[in-house]
Amino acid sequence: ETGSEDIDILPNGLAFISSGLKYPGVQSLAPDKPGEIFLMDLNEDKPRAVELRISRGFDLASFNPHGISTYID
C-alpha cells in the first residue's frame, strides 16, 4: 500500500524488500504505519510478498527503513 523503497535479491532467488520510508515534509500514504520488511521467493510460480516479523524489543514505532542490503558469509 505504501510502496517499496529498496529491494535486494539473493542468488537463491529470495528478495528482501524495504517499505514505509517517510521523509519530513513529504505527504505519506500511511503516516501512522511503521516501516516493514517483506520477503518474496522469486522461484515460486506466483511470488507474493510476505511481511517479516521483527524481534521483540525493537523500536518498531520509529522504524523508517531507507534501503536494504544483505551479507552472505
C-alpha positions in Angstrom: 0.0 0.0 0.0 2.8 2.4 0.8 5.2 1.3 -1.9 8.7 -0.1 -1.7 11.9 1.8 -1.0 14.5 -0.8 -2.0 15.0 -4.4 -2.9 17.9 -6.8 -2.5 17.7 -10.2 -4.4 19.9 -13.1 -3.2 21.5 -15.6 -5.6 19.0 -18.2 -4.5 16.0 -16.1 -5.6 14.9 -14.7 -2.3 14.1 -11.0 -2.4 14.1 -8.7 0.7 12.0 -5.5 0.2 12.0 -2.5 2.5 8.8 -0.4 2.7 7.4 2.5 4.5 10.0 5.3 4.1 8.8 8.6 5.3 10.5 12.0 4.5 9.9 15.0 6.7 7.6 17.5 4.9 6.5 14.9 2.3 3.0 13.5 2.4 2.8 9.9 3.4 0.1 7.5 2.3 0.2 5.8 5.8 1.7 8.3 8.2 0.9 6.2 11.3 2.1 2.9 10.0 5.7 1.9 10.8 8.1 0.6 8.1 8.2 -3.0 7.1 10.5 -5.6 5.6 9.0 -8.2 3.2 10.3 -11.4 1.8 9.4 -12.7 -1.7 10.5 -16.0 -3.1 11.0 -15.4 -6.8 11.3 -19.1 -7.5 7.6 -19.6 -6.9 5.1 -19.7 -9.8 3.1 -16.8 -8.2 5.5 -15.0 -5.9 3.9 -12.8 -3.2 5.5 -10.5 -0.6 5.2 -11.8 3.0 5.8 -9.4 5.9 8.6 -10.5 8.1 8.1 -10.4 11.9 10.5 -8.1 13.7 12.0 -9.2 17.0 10.6 -8.0 20.3 12.5 -5.1 21.9 12.9 -3.4 18.5 11.5 0.1 18.3 9.0 -0.7 15.6 7.1 2.6 16.0 10.0 4.6 14.7 11.2 2.1 12.0 11.7 4.1 8.8 13.8 1.9 6.5 15.8 3.6 3.8 17.4 1.0 1.6 18.3 -2.6 2.3 21.3 -4.8 1.8 22.3 -8.4 2.7 25.6 -10.0 3.7 26.3 -13.6 2.7 29.0 -15.3 4.7 
